[in-house]
Amino acid sequence: MLKQNLQQKLLQKLSPQQIQFIKLLQVPTVSLDTRIKEELEENPALEDMSLTNINEPEEQYPDRDPDDNYDSDNEGGEMDEFNIDDYLQDDSVSDYGSRYDNNGDDEDDRKEIPIAVQSSFFENLQAQLDLLPLSDHDFAIGRQIIGSLDDDGYLRRPIMSLTDDLAFSQNVMAEDEEVEDMLKVIQSFDPPGVGARTLQECLLIQLRRKDGNDPIVKKAILVVENYLEEFTRKHYDKLEKSLSMNSNELRAVVGEILKLNPKPGDSNEVSTKQMQVIPDFHIKNNDGVLLLTLNSKNAPELKVSRSYQEMFQHYDKASQKDKKLKEAVQFVKQKLDSAKWFIDAIKQRQQTLLKTMNAIMQYQYDFFLTGDDKNLKPMILKDIADRIGMDISTVSRVANSKYVQTEHGTYLLKSFFSEAIQTESGEEVSNKEVKKILEENIGKEDKRHPLADEKLTEILKEAGYNIARRTVAKYREQMNIPVARLRKEL
């Protein structure tokens, strides 16, 4: 039997304007300019005041409705410049984009930036292969080996697989011994260590290309050949006993090995351009009073195109409206609404950023005055959300991708949030204060006998921080500090 039920649900849905605001809020300043340029190209009804060269003063984004009356004298036949049919075509955005590209850049921006031309790792190897007097058979094998190297410069595939690839993909019949011999030729190329199949082989290739008469190099080869595991685990006492060396000799051998490159493929790569950090906020200390300002790039001078507004009024007031004219009115209105929504979202973004950052500055006032991590108070997202009357997710979007520049450095807003730890006196402090103490103690430890996590726990307890050893280990890992055994030095 079919049962019918009447059920009432309350669902929350985001409007297009809210979605647009959320997306803009999490965009950092370094990417905001690109996002605005994309919107300018997509929407011809949106204009950037900084890119226009108009003698007469024009209104910024007006608060009144486009249906209101404007003083449209049509000076110079301004309306004649616009044809709605052009914007209804598919290439309307590109036409606007080209107009923007031609006039939008400053003279300094148009200057060509020289780009460094550098051969890649694989191109460098191929160039060295081309210089060798090889037969076509050996050349094909060498090219196959170079193409099989990974980004670190290692050959991870077995010789048998290379032989099969040559046979099936290039119709080159080769024996495993021939591929092995050609691999030795590749291993003689620069950078040293390229073509190795293991870390041990990579280090040995580099050591054997050094001065073979140097006693330090000889002992380094002996360590890599027979005691690599002890070396990587820093069991220096075992190495001294096994090789009958004193501390000074072992220190020289270890130093020689540490000079080697474990990833030769990275040595000739063009370095990846890192994203430039542009602070979203600036905090200045004016005689003990903190002044917060927003980066000017977060406040672009956008406005709705007055020509589009007048165009909308002109077509909307037409006495006769055919199908094409209705499409024109709908298109212009949609572009005007979209421009107004985007400007509102930008303004709301500015207000939210300032409101959130001001709350963080007031909460961590002592830190921004001194720059001392010990003055950081425990602070979670909910603390700021309650102060500004916004949702935790909104604060999270602001904190995850925004930077603030102070007199003590540039910080990610996320770094100001931390958990609270209670001391023996009952006072709550930030866990960043504990991390600072850990970092200081590890920095001044005896590297021959580094402090274990148990000893660090005792030091913290003596300072009044009752923290478990596993918590100390967690903080140490968060600071990318290895365990005591791996911090050991000669």
MARDOKOL-80736 format. One record per residue (C-alpha): residue number from 1; residue in three letters; y, z, x. Coordinates in nm, 3 decimals. Example, Ala and Ser with C-alpha at 12.3 -4.5 7.8 and 13.67 -1.06 7.14 Angstrom:
REM MARDOKOL-80736
[site 1 "ALA" [-0.450 0.780 1.230]]
[site 2 "SER" [-0.106 0.714 1.367]]
//
This chain:
REM MARDOKOL-80736
[site 1 "MET" [0.000 0.000 0.000]]
[site 2 "LEU" [0.339 -0.100 0.135]]
[site 3 "LYS" [0.581 0.191 0.182]]
[site 4 "GLN" [0.953 0.136 0.179]]
[site 5 "ASN" [1.185 0.389 0.335]]
[site 6 "LEU" [1.562 0.408 0.344]]
[site 7 "GLN" [1.676 0.533 0.682]]
[site 8 "GLN" [2.027 0.591 0.808]]
[site 9 "LYS" [2.109 0.568 1.178]]
[site 10 "LEU" [2.424 0.627 1.378]]
[site 11 "LEU" [2.453 0.382 1.666]]
[site 12 "GLN" [2.724 0.360 1.926]]
[site 13 "LYS" [2.819 0.015 2.044]]
[site 14 "LEU" [3.075 -0.084 2.306]]
[site 15 "SER" [3.344 -0.331 2.215]]
[site 16 "PRO" [3.419 -0.625 2.445]]
[site 17 "GLN" [3.738 -0.450 2.554]]
[site 18 "GLN" [3.546 -0.135 2.652]]
[site 19 "ILE" [3.291 -0.337 2.847]]
[site 20 "GLN" [3.569 -0.517 3.030]]
[site 21 "PHE" [3.736 -0.186 3.118]]
[site 22 "ILE" [3.412 -0.034 3.246]]
[site 23 "LYS" [3.349 -0.334 3.470]]
[site 24 "LEU" [3.703 -0.326 3.607]]
[site 25 "LEU" [3.694 0.050 3.665]]
[site 26 "GLN" [3.405 0.036 3.908]]
[site 27 "VAL" [3.552 -0.256 4.105]]
[site 28 "PRO" [3.701 -0.135 4.438]]
[site 29 "THR" [4.043 -0.248 4.551]]
[site 30 "VAL" [3.899 -0.487 4.808]]
[site 31 "SER" [3.729 -0.681 4.523]]
[site 32 "LEU" [3.996 -0.643 4.255]]
[site 33 "ASP" [4.209 -0.929 4.388]]
[site 34 "THR" [3.911 -1.165 4.366]]
[site 35 "ARG" [3.838 -1.049 4.012]]
[site 36 "ILE" [4.199 -1.112 3.906]]
[site 37 "LYS" [4.196 -1.459 4.062]]
[site 38 "GLU" [3.880 -1.541 3.866]]
[site 39 "GLU" [4.049 -1.432 3.543]]
[site 40 "LEU" [4.362 -1.634 3.625]]
[site 41 "GLU" [4.151 -1.945 3.678]]
[site 42 "GLU" [3.951 -1.894 3.360]]
[site 43 "ASN" [4.244 -1.808 3.135]]
[site 44 "PRO" [4.557 -2.028 3.160]]
[site 45 "ALA" [4.737 -1.793 2.919]]
[site 46 "LEU" [4.740 -1.525 3.189]]
[site 47 "GLU" [5.000 -1.545 3.464]]
[site 48 "ASP" [5.073 -1.351 3.780]]
[site 49 "MET" [5.442 -1.279 3.822]]
[site 50 "SER" [5.409 -1.258 4.200]]
[site 51 "LEU" [5.290 -1.620 4.208]]
[site 52 "THR" [5.565 -1.774 3.994]]
[site 53 "ASN" [5.897 -1.897 4.127]]
[site 54 "ILE" [6.124 -1.882 3.824]]
[site 55 "ASN" [6.496 -1.826 3.856]]
[site 56 "GLU" [6.554 -1.678 3.515]]
[site 57 "PRO" [6.416 -1.330 3.450]]
[site 58 "GLU" [6.113 -1.323 3.225]]
[site 59 "GLU" [5.961 -1.041 3.031]]
[site 60 "GLN" [5.664 -0.855 3.162]]
[site 61 "TYR" [5.370 -0.830 2.929]]
[site 62 "PRO" [5.540 -0.778 2.589]]
[site 63 "ASP" [5.412 -0.510 2.357]]
[site 64 "ARG" [5.506 -0.706 2.047]]
[site 65 "ASP" [5.275 -0.943 1.867]]
[site 66 "PRO" [5.280 -1.315 1.954]]
[site 67 "ASP" [5.370 -1.384 1.591]]
[site 68 "ASP" [5.710 -1.218 1.644]]
[site 69 "ASN" [6.013 -1.445 1.688]]
[site 70 "TYR" [6.107 -1.540 2.042]]
[site 71 "ASP" [6.411 -1.725 2.169]]
[site 72 "SER" [6.252 -2.059 2.233]]
[site 73 "ASP" [6.517 -2.311 2.319]]
[site 74 "ASN" [6.271 -2.547 2.481]]
[site 75 "GLU" [6.495 -2.587 2.783]]
[site 76 "GLY" [6.409 -2.895 2.979]]
[site 77 "GLY" [6.146 -2.996 2.725]]
[site 78 "GLU" [5.916 -2.712 2.828]]
[site 79 "MET" [5.683 -2.762 2.532]]
[site 80 "ASP" [5.642 -3.126 2.624]]
[site 81 "GLU" [5.463 -3.024 2.943]]
[site 82 "PHE" [5.170 -2.881 2.748]]
[site 83 "ASN" [4.909 -3.081 2.567]]
[site 84 "ILE" [4.648 -2.875 2.388]]
[site 85 "ASP" [4.397 -3.157 2.421]]
[site 86 "ASP" [4.396 -3.105 2.797]]
[site 87 "TYR" [4.295 -2.741 2.760]]
[site 88 "LEU" [4.025 -2.822 2.506]]
[site 89 "GLN" [3.850 -3.039 2.764]]
[site 90 "ASP" [3.585 -2.896 2.994]]
[site 91 "ASP" [3.797 -2.943 3.304]]
[site 92 "SER" [4.086 -2.731 3.178]]
[site 93 "VAL" [3.995 -2.435 3.392]]
[site 94 "SER" [3.966 -2.640 3.708]]
[site 95 "ASP" [4.307 -2.800 3.640]]
[site 96 "TYR" [4.463 -2.458 3.609]]
[site 97 "GLY" [4.273 -2.337 3.911]]
[site 98 "SER" [4.407 -2.621 4.125]]
[site 99 "ARG" [4.764 -2.544 4.012]]
[site 100 "TYR" [4.706 -2.183 4.106]]
[site 101 "ASP" [4.553 -2.272 4.442]]
[site 102 "ASN" [4.844 -2.499 4.535]]
[site 103 "ASN" [5.120 -2.257 4.448]]
[site 104 "GLY" [4.960 -1.916 4.462]]
[site 105 "ASP" [4.912 -1.857 4.832]]
[site 106 "ASP" [5.185 -1.733 5.058]]
[site 107 "GLU" [5.266 -1.919 5.377]]
[site 108 "ASP" [5.088 -1.656 5.583]]
[site 109 "ASP" [4.774 -1.685 5.371]]
[site 110 "ARG" [4.763 -2.061 5.421]]
[site 111 "LYS" [4.737 -2.029 5.798]]
[site 112 "GLU" [4.397 -2.135 5.919]]
[site 113 "ILE" [4.189 -1.856 6.064]]
[site 114 "PRO" [3.983 -1.961 6.367]]
[site 115 "ILE" [3.611 -1.918 6.314]]
[site 116 "ALA" [3.392 -1.837 6.611]]
[site 117 "VAL" [3.116 -2.093 6.653]]
[site 118 "GLN" [2.803 -1.942 6.798]]
[site 119 "SER" [2.448 -2.071 6.809]]
[site 120 "SER" [2.189 -1.871 6.623]]
[site 121 "PHE" [1.892 -1.700 6.782]]
[site 122 "PHE" [1.651 -1.979 6.688]]
[site 123 "GLU" [1.893 -2.254 6.793]]
[site 124 "ASN" [1.926 -2.090 7.133]]
[site 125 "LEU" [1.547 -2.087 7.179]]
[site 126 "GLN" [1.517 -2.447 7.062]]
[site 127 "ALA" [1.785 -2.552 7.313]]
[site 128 "GLN" [1.589 -2.389 7.595]]
[site 129 "LEU" [1.272 -2.563 7.477]]
[site 130 "ASP" [1.448 -2.901 7.476]]
[site 131 "LEU" [1.530 -2.864 7.848]]
[site 132 "LEU" [1.166 -2.831 7.953]]
[site 133 "PRO" [0.966 -3.138 8.066]]
[site 134 "LEU" [0.693 -3.108 7.803]]
[site 135 "SER" [0.457 -3.352 7.640]]
[site 136 "ASP" [0.496 -3.421 7.270]]
[site 137 "HIS" [0.183 -3.213 7.211]]
[site 138 "ASP" [0.316 -2.904 7.391]]
[site 139 "PHE" [0.662 -2.952 7.242]]
[site 140 "ALA" [0.518 -2.942 6.889]]
[site 141 "ILE" [0.331 -2.621 6.975]]
[site 142 "GLY" [0.644 -2.460 7.120]]
[site 143 "ARG" [0.852 -2.555 6.818]]
[site 144 "GLN" [0.584 -2.406 6.588]]
[site 145 "ILE" [0.587 -2.081 6.785]]
[site 146 "ILE" [0.967 -2.054 6.771]]
[site 147 "GLY" [0.964 -2.118 6.397]]
[site 148 "SER" [0.705 -1.843 6.351]]
[site 149 "LEU" [0.916 -1.569 6.517]]
[site 150 "ASP" [1.072 -1.307 6.293]]
[site 151 "ASP" [1.434 -1.196 6.303]]
[site 152 "ASP" [1.353 -0.930 6.564]]
[site 153 "GLY" [1.216 -1.194 6.800]]
[site 154 "TYR" [0.851 -1.091 6.758]]
[site 155 "LEU" [0.550 -1.311 6.688]]
[site 156 "ARG" [0.371 -1.120 6.412]]
[site 157 "ARG" [0.116 -1.390 6.328]]
[site 158 "PRO" [-0.216 -1.427 6.513]]
[site 159 "ILE" [-0.272 -1.725 6.741]]
[site 160 "MET" [-0.547 -1.858 6.515]]
[site 161 "SER" [-0.303 -1.885 6.224]]
[site 162 "LEU" [-0.062 -2.088 6.437]]
[site 163 "THR" [-0.344 -2.321 6.536]]
[site 164 "ASP" [-0.430 -2.374 6.169]]
[site 165 "ASP" [-0.066 -2.439 6.080]]
[site 166 "LEU" [-0.038 -2.703 6.350]]
[site 167 "ALA" [-0.348 -2.878 6.223]]
[site 168 "PHE" [-0.268 -2.875 5.851]]
[site 169 "SER" [0.112 -2.911 5.846]]
[site 170 "GLN" [0.179 -3.129 6.153]]
[site 171 "ASN" [-0.161 -3.289 6.219]]
[site 172 "VAL" [-0.155 -3.151 6.573]]
[site 173 "MET" [-0.497 -3.045 6.699]]
[site 174 "ALA" [-0.456 -2.760 6.946]]
[site 175 "GLU" [-0.685 -2.500 7.097]]
[site 176 "ASP" [-0.606 -2.128 7.087]]
[site 177 "GLU" [-0.576 -2.130 7.467]]
[site 178 "GLU" [-0.309 -2.401 7.452]]
[site 179 "VAL" [-0.106 -2.200 7.202]]
[site 180 "GLU" [-0.149 -1.890 7.418]]
[site 181 "ASP" [-0.024 -2.075 7.726]]
[site 182 "MET" [0.275 -2.211 7.538]]
[site 183 "LEU" [0.354 -1.862 7.408]]
[site 184 "LYS" [0.384 -1.741 7.769]]
[site 185 "VAL" [0.638 -2.018 7.826]]
[site 186 "ILE" [0.840 -1.901 7.523]]
[site 187 "GLN" [0.821 -1.544 7.654]]
[site 188 "SER" [1.002 -1.660 7.967]]
[site 189 "PHE" [1.306 -1.762 7.760]]
[site 190 "ASP" [1.623 -1.561 7.712]]
[site 191 "PRO" [1.678 -1.307 7.572]]
[site 192 "PRO" [1.407 -1.118 7.765]]
[site 193 "GLY" [1.128 -0.988 7.545]]
[site 194 "VAL" [1.133 -1.271 7.294]]
[site 195 "GLY" [0.793 -1.388 7.170]]
[site 196 "ALA" [0.626 -1.049 7.216]]
[site 197 "ARG" [0.356 -0.947 6.971]]
[site 198 "THR" [0.399 -0.571 7.006]]
[site 199 "LEU" [0.668 -0.329 7.118]]
[site 200 "GLN" [0.466 -0.252 7.429]]
[site 201 "GLU" [0.446 -0.621 7.524]]
[site 202 "CYS" [0.819 -0.664 7.456]]
[site 203 "LEU" [0.913 -0.379 7.691]]
[site 204 "LEU" [0.670 -0.497 7.960]]
[site 205 "ILE" [0.813 -0.851 7.953]]
[site 206 "GLN" [1.160 -0.712 8.015]]
[site 207 "LEU" [1.047 -0.472 8.289]]
[site 208 "ARG" [0.849 -0.738 8.475]]
[site 209 "ARG" [1.158 -0.957 8.494]]
[site 210 "LYS" [1.337 -0.684 8.688]]
[site 211 "ASP" [1.308 -0.612 9.060]]
[site 212 "GLY" [0.937 -0.554 9.120]]
[site 213 "ASN" [1.003 -0.369 9.446]]
[site 214 "ASP" [1.209 -0.098 9.275]]
[site 215 "PRO" [0.992 0.219 9.255]]
[site 216 "ILE" [1.164 0.326 8.932]]
[site 217 "VAL" [1.075 -0.005 8.767]]
[site 218 "LYS" [0.714 0.025 8.890]]
[site 219 "LYS" [0.681 0.372 8.736]]
[site 220 "ALA" [0.848 0.253 8.416]]
[site 221 "ILE" [0.588 -0.022 8.387]]
[site 222 "LEU" [0.316 0.238 8.442]]
[site 223 "VAL" [0.458 0.459 8.166]]
[site 224 "VAL" [0.485 0.172 7.915]]
[site 225 "GLU" [0.137 0.042 7.997]]
[site 226 "ASN" [-0.053 0.372 7.982]]
[site 227 "TYR" [0.165 0.645 7.831]]
[site 228 "LEU" [0.378 0.475 7.564]]
[site 229 "GLU" [0.272 0.714 7.287]]
[site 230 "GLU" [0.359 1.019 7.499]]
[site 231 "PHE" [0.694 0.858 7.580]]
[site 232 "THR" [0.783 0.786 7.216]]
[site 233 "ARG" [0.687 1.140 7.117]]
[site 234 "LYS" [0.895 1.277 7.407]]
[site 235 "HIS" [0.607 1.471 7.557]]
[site 236 "TYR" [0.783 1.481 7.891]]
[site 237 "ASP" [0.575 1.771 8.025]]
[site 238 "LYS" [0.257 1.564 7.990]]
[site 239 "LEU" [0.421 1.269 8.163]]
[site 240 "GLU" [0.530 1.483 8.459]]
[site 241 "LYS" [0.177 1.619 8.505]]
[site 242 "SER" [-0.002 1.286 8.452]]
[site 243 "LEU" [0.225 1.087 8.684]]
[site 244 "SER" [0.296 1.366 8.933]]
[site 245 "MET" [0.672 1.324 8.896]]
[site 246 "ASN" [0.949 1.579 8.902]]
[site 247 "SER" [1.222 1.602 8.640]]
[site 248 "ASN" [1.471 1.385 8.831]]
[site 249 "GLU" [1.221 1.103 8.877]]
[site 250 "LEU" [1.114 1.116 8.515]]
[site 251 "ARG" [1.476 1.117 8.405]]
[site 252 "ALA" [1.537 0.796 8.601]]
[site 253 "VAL" [1.225 0.632 8.457]]
[site 254 "VAL" [1.317 0.727 8.101]]
[site 255 "GLY" [1.669 0.598 8.157]]
[site 256 "GLU" [1.532 0.265 8.279]]
[site 257 "ILE" [1.313 0.225 7.969]]
[site 258 "LEU" [1.595 0.322 7.733]]
[site 259 "LYS" [1.804 0.034 7.873]]
[site 260 "LEU" [1.555 -0.216 7.731]]
[site 261 "ASN" [1.609 -0.397 7.401]]
[site 262 "PRO" [1.329 -0.325 7.149]]
[site 263 "LYS" [1.458 -0.604 6.919]]
[site 264 "PRO" [1.557 -0.902 7.136]]
[site 265 "GLY" [1.610 -1.120 6.828]]
[site 266 "ASP" [1.923 -0.922 6.738]]
[site 267 "SER" [2.097 -0.974 7.073]]
[site 268 "ASN" [2.223 -1.328 7.009]]
[site 269 "GLU" [2.279 -1.311 6.635]]
[site 270 "VAL" [2.624 -1.361 6.493]]
[site 271 "SER" [2.726 -1.019 6.373]]
[site 272 "THR" [2.755 -0.985 6.000]]
[site 273 "LYS" [3.112 -0.934 5.886]]
[site 274 "GLN" [3.137 -0.591 5.734]]
[site 275 "MET" [3.343 -0.534 5.428]]
[site 276 "GLN" [3.685 -0.403 5.514]]
[site 277 "VAL" [3.758 -0.065 5.365]]
[site 278 "ILE" [4.087 -0.076 5.175]]
[site 279 "PRO" [4.188 0.265 5.040]]
[site 280 "ASP" [4.257 0.283 4.668]]
[site 281 "PHE" [4.477 0.592 4.706]]
[site 282 "HIS" [4.714 0.739 4.964]]
[site 283 "ILE" [4.780 1.111 5.000]]
[site 284 "LYS" [5.073 1.227 5.211]]
[site 285 "ASN" [5.162 1.581 5.313]]
[site 286 "ASN" [5.533 1.637 5.257]]
[site 287 "ASP" [5.600 1.984 5.401]]
[site 288 "GLY" [5.298 2.137 5.231]]
[site 289 "VAL" [5.332 1.934 4.911]]
[site 290 "LEU" [5.073 1.662 4.857]]
[site 291 "LEU" [5.198 1.329 4.721]]
[site 292 "LEU" [4.947 1.093 4.561]]
[site 293 "THR" [5.015 0.719 4.532]]
[site 294 "LEU" [4.802 0.431 4.412]]
[site 295 "ASN" [4.746 0.126 4.630]]
[site 296 "SER" [4.991 -0.142 4.517]]
[site 297 "LYS" [4.706 -0.394 4.493]]
[site 298 "ASN" [4.575 -0.195 4.197]]
[site 299 "ALA" [4.895 -0.272 4.002]]
[site 300 "PRO" [4.931 -0.652 3.983]]
[site 301 "GLU" [5.228 -0.801 3.795]]
[site 302 "LEU" [5.041 -0.977 3.517]]
[site 303 "LYS" [5.191 -1.113 3.198]]
[site 304 "VAL" [5.098 -1.330 2.903]]
[site 305 "SER" [5.225 -1.685 2.937]]
[site 306 "ARG" [5.539 -1.726 2.726]]
[site 307 "SER" [5.470 -2.098 2.696]]
[site 308 "TYR" [5.131 -2.024 2.542]]
[site 309 "GLN" [5.288 -1.780 2.297]]
[site 310 "GLU" [5.541 -2.041 2.188]]
[site 311 "MET" [5.267 -2.300 2.170]]
[site 312 "PHE" [5.067 -2.075 1.939]]
[site 313 "GLN" [5.368 -2.023 1.711]]
[site 314 "HIS" [5.437 -2.397 1.705]]
[site 315 "TYR" [5.085 -2.494 1.599]]
[site 316 "ASP" [5.034 -2.193 1.372]]
[site 317 "LYS" [5.347 -2.277 1.169]]
[site 318 "ALA" [5.257 -2.642 1.129]]
[site 319 "SER" [5.265 -2.750 0.763]]
[site 320 "GLN" [4.951 -2.961 0.785]]
[site 321 "LYS" [4.646 -2.849 0.978]]
[site 322 "ASP" [4.359 -3.084 1.032]]
[site 323 "LYS" [4.032 -2.987 1.202]]
[site 324 "LYS" [4.159 -3.063 1.549]]
[site 325 "LEU" [4.476 -2.861 1.497]]
[site 326 "LYS" [4.275 -2.562 1.370]]
[site 327 "GLU" [4.061 -2.579 1.683]]
[site 328 "ALA" [4.376 -2.583 1.891]]
[site 329 "VAL" [4.518 -2.277 1.714]]
[site 330 "GLN" [4.188 -2.091 1.753]]
[site 331 "PHE" [4.164 -2.181 2.121]]
[site 332 "VAL" [4.520 -2.070 2.203]]
[site 333 "LYS" [4.482 -1.746 2.007]]
[site 334 "GLN" [4.156 -1.665 2.185]]
[site 335 "LYS" [4.319 -1.717 2.525]]
[site 336 "LEU" [4.619 -1.504 2.430]]
[site 337 "ASP" [4.398 -1.220 2.307]]
[site 338 "SER" [4.185 -1.240 2.618]]
[site 339 "ALA" [4.493 -1.221 2.840]]
[site 340 "LYS" [4.628 -0.919 2.652]]
[site 341 "TRP" [4.290 -0.743 2.672]]
[site 342 "PHE" [4.270 -0.802 3.046]]
[site 343 "ILE" [4.622 -0.668 3.107]]
[site 344 "ASP" [4.545 -0.362 2.894]]
[site 345 "ALA" [4.223 -0.305 3.091]]
[site 346 "ILE" [4.412 -0.327 3.422]]
[site 347 "LYS" [4.672 -0.077 3.300]]
[site 348 "GLN" [4.405 0.157 3.168]]
[site 349 "ARG" [4.226 0.128 3.502]]
[site 350 "GLN" [4.540 0.235 3.687]]
[site 351 "GLN" [4.589 0.536 3.460]]
[site 352 "THR" [4.225 0.644 3.489]]
[site 353 "LEU" [4.223 0.611 3.868]]
[site 354 "LEU" [4.540 0.818 3.907]]
[site 355 "LYS" [4.426 1.079 3.658]]
[site 356 "THR" [4.088 1.122 3.825]]
[site 357 "MET" [4.221 1.125 4.181]]
[site 358 "ASN" [4.496 1.371 4.091]]
[site 359 "ALA" [4.235 1.611 3.949]]
[site 360 "ILE" [4.027 1.578 4.266]]
[site 361 "MET" [4.333 1.636 4.484]]
[site 362 "GLN" [4.430 1.949 4.293]]
[site 363 "TYR" [4.072 2.079 4.306]]
[site 364 "GLN" [4.040 2.021 4.683]]
[site 365 "TYR" [4.404 2.095 4.768]]
[site 366 "ASP" [4.325 2.310 5.073]]
[site 367 "PHE" [4.104 2.041 5.224]]
[site 368 "PHE" [4.367 1.768 5.190]]
[site 369 "LEU" [4.620 1.998 5.355]]
[site 370 "THR" [4.402 2.087 5.655]]
[site 371 "GLY" [4.124 1.825 5.674]]
[site 372 "ASP" [3.873 2.101 5.753]]
[site 373 "ASP" [3.533 2.051 5.585]]
[site 374 "LYS" [3.499 2.427 5.556]]
[site 375 "ASN" [3.782 2.424 5.301]]
[site 376 "LEU" [3.588 2.196 5.065]]
[site 377 "LYS" [3.508 2.374 4.742]]
[site 378 "PRO" [3.184 2.318 4.549]]
[site 379 "MET" [3.262 2.045 4.299]]
[site 380 "ILE" [3.047 1.840 4.066]]
[site 381 "LEU" [3.130 1.548 3.838]]
[site 382 "LYS" [3.145 1.774 3.534]]
[site 383 "ASP" [3.424 1.981 3.689]]
[site 384 "ILE" [3.654 1.678 3.713]]
[site 385 "ALA" [3.540 1.534 3.379]]
[site 386 "ASP" [3.633 1.859 3.203]]
[site 387 "ARG" [3.975 1.866 3.368]]
[site 388 "ILE" [4.074 1.511 3.270]]
[site 389 "GLY" [3.893 1.506 2.934]]
[site 390 "MET" [3.674 1.207 3.016]]
[site 391 "ASP" [3.305 1.137 3.033]]
[site 392 "ILE" [3.103 1.218 3.346]]
[site 393 "SER" [3.000 0.852 3.376]]
[site 394 "THR" [3.368 0.751 3.400]]
[site 395 "VAL" [3.428 0.994 3.687]]
[site 396 "SER" [3.111 0.869 3.854]]
[site 397 "ARG" [3.231 0.507 3.841]]
[site 398 "VAL" [3.559 0.606 4.003]]
[site 399 "ALA" [3.400 0.823 4.272]]
[site 400 "ASN" [3.121 0.588 4.381]]
[site 401 "SER" [3.331 0.299 4.506]]
[site 402 "LYS" [3.685 0.424 4.573]]
[site 403 "TYR" [3.845 0.546 4.896]]
[site 404 "VAL" [4.143 0.769 4.967]]
[site 405 "GLN" [4.350 0.759 5.285]]
[site 406 "THR" [4.480 1.091 5.413]]
[site 407 "GLU" [4.641 1.214 5.733]]
[site 408 "HIS" [4.295 1.325 5.846]]
[site 409 "GLY" [4.109 1.000 5.779]]
[site 410 "THR" [3.981 0.775 5.502]]
[site 411 "TYR" [3.717 0.922 5.271]]
[site 412 "LEU" [3.492 0.799 4.995]]
[site 413 "LEU" [3.568 0.999 4.681]]
[site 414 "LYS" [3.199 1.067 4.640]]
[site 415 "SER" [3.204 1.272 4.961]]
[site 416 "PHE" [3.420 1.540 4.796]]
[site 417 "PHE" [3.146 1.629 4.548]]
[site 418 "SER" [2.893 1.886 4.663]]
[site 419 "GLU" [2.662 2.158 4.536]]
[site 420 "ALA" [2.743 2.525 4.551]]
[site 421 "ILE" [2.564 2.775 4.777]]
[site 422 "GLN" [2.597 3.146 4.727]]
[site 423 "THR" [2.650 3.365 5.034]]
[site 424 "GLU" [2.525 3.719 5.078]]
[site 425 "SER" [2.867 3.847 4.970]]
[site 426 "GLY" [2.831 3.660 4.638]]
[site 427 "GLU" [3.091 3.394 4.722]]
[site 428 "GLU" [3.014 3.034 4.634]]
[site 429 "VAL" [3.074 2.777 4.908]]
[site 430 "SER" [3.012 2.405 4.938]]
[site 431 "ASN" [2.692 2.284 5.101]]
[site 432 "LYS" [2.916 2.067 5.319]]
[site 433 "GLU" [3.030 2.387 5.489]]
[site 434 "VAL" [2.668 2.463 5.571]]
[site 435 "LYS" [2.614 2.108 5.700]]
[site 436 "LYS" [2.921 2.148 5.921]]
[site 437 "ILE" [2.776 2.465 6.073]]
[site 438 "LEU" [2.440 2.294 6.127]]
[site 439 "GLU" [2.609 1.997 6.296]]
[site 440 "GLU" [2.808 2.225 6.526]]
[site 441 "ASN" [2.503 2.426 6.632]]
[site 442 "ILE" [2.292 2.116 6.692]]
[site 443 "GLY" [2.577 1.959 6.888]]
[site 444 "LYS" [2.599 2.249 7.135]]
[site 445 "GLU" [2.224 2.316 7.167]]
[site 446 "ASP" [2.032 2.288 7.493]]
[site 447 "LYS" [1.883 1.939 7.472]]
[site 448 "ARG" [1.589 2.042 7.692]]
[site 449 "HIS" [1.503 2.304 7.432]]
[site 450 "PRO" [1.658 2.188 7.101]]
[site 451 "LEU" [1.679 2.422 6.803]]
[site 452 "ALA" [1.394 2.399 6.555]]
[site 453 "ASP" [1.456 2.424 6.181]]
[site 454 "GLU" [1.331 2.783 6.181]]
[site 455 "LYS" [1.586 2.881 6.446]]
[site 456 "LEU" [1.865 2.700 6.256]]
[site 457 "THR" [1.764 2.893 5.943]]
[site 458 "GLU" [1.798 3.222 6.134]]
[site 459 "ILE" [2.143 3.122 6.262]]
[site 460 "LEU" [2.260 3.046 5.909]]
[site 461 "LYS" [2.123 3.375 5.777]]
[site 462 "GLU" [2.312 3.561 6.051]]
[site 463 "ALA" [2.628 3.381 5.935]]
[site 464 "GLY" [2.566 3.497 5.577]]
[site 465 "TYR" [2.401 3.186 5.433]]
[site 466 "ASN" [2.064 3.276 5.287]]
[site 467 "ILE" [1.900 2.931 5.289]]
[site 468 "ALA" [1.533 2.837 5.306]]
[site 469 "ARG" [1.394 2.635 5.598]]
[site 470 "ARG" [1.311 2.339 5.374]]
[site 471 "THR" [1.675 2.329 5.262]]
[site 472 "VAL" [1.785 2.319 5.625]]
[site 473 "ALA" [1.544 2.031 5.685]]
[site 474 "LYS" [1.684 1.849 5.380]]
[site 475 "TYR" [2.044 1.885 5.500]]
[site 476 "ARG" [1.945 1.774 5.852]]
[site 477 "GLU" [1.781 1.460 5.715]]
[site 478 "GLN" [2.086 1.386 5.499]]
[site 479 "MET" [2.296 1.392 5.816]]
[site 480 "ASN" [2.048 1.155 5.988]]
[site 481 "ILE" [1.963 1.414 6.254]]
[site 482 "PRO" [1.601 1.392 6.383]]
[site 483 "VAL" [1.368 1.685 6.425]]
[site 484 "ALA" [1.395 1.908 6.732]]
[site 485 "ARG" [1.114 1.729 6.921]]
[site 486 "LEU" [1.293 1.394 6.895]]
[site 487 "ARG" [1.625 1.546 7.004]]
[site 488 "LYS" [1.475 1.661 7.331]]
[site 489 "GLU" [1.634 1.521 7.647]]
[site 490 "LEU" [1.567 1.560 8.018]]
//
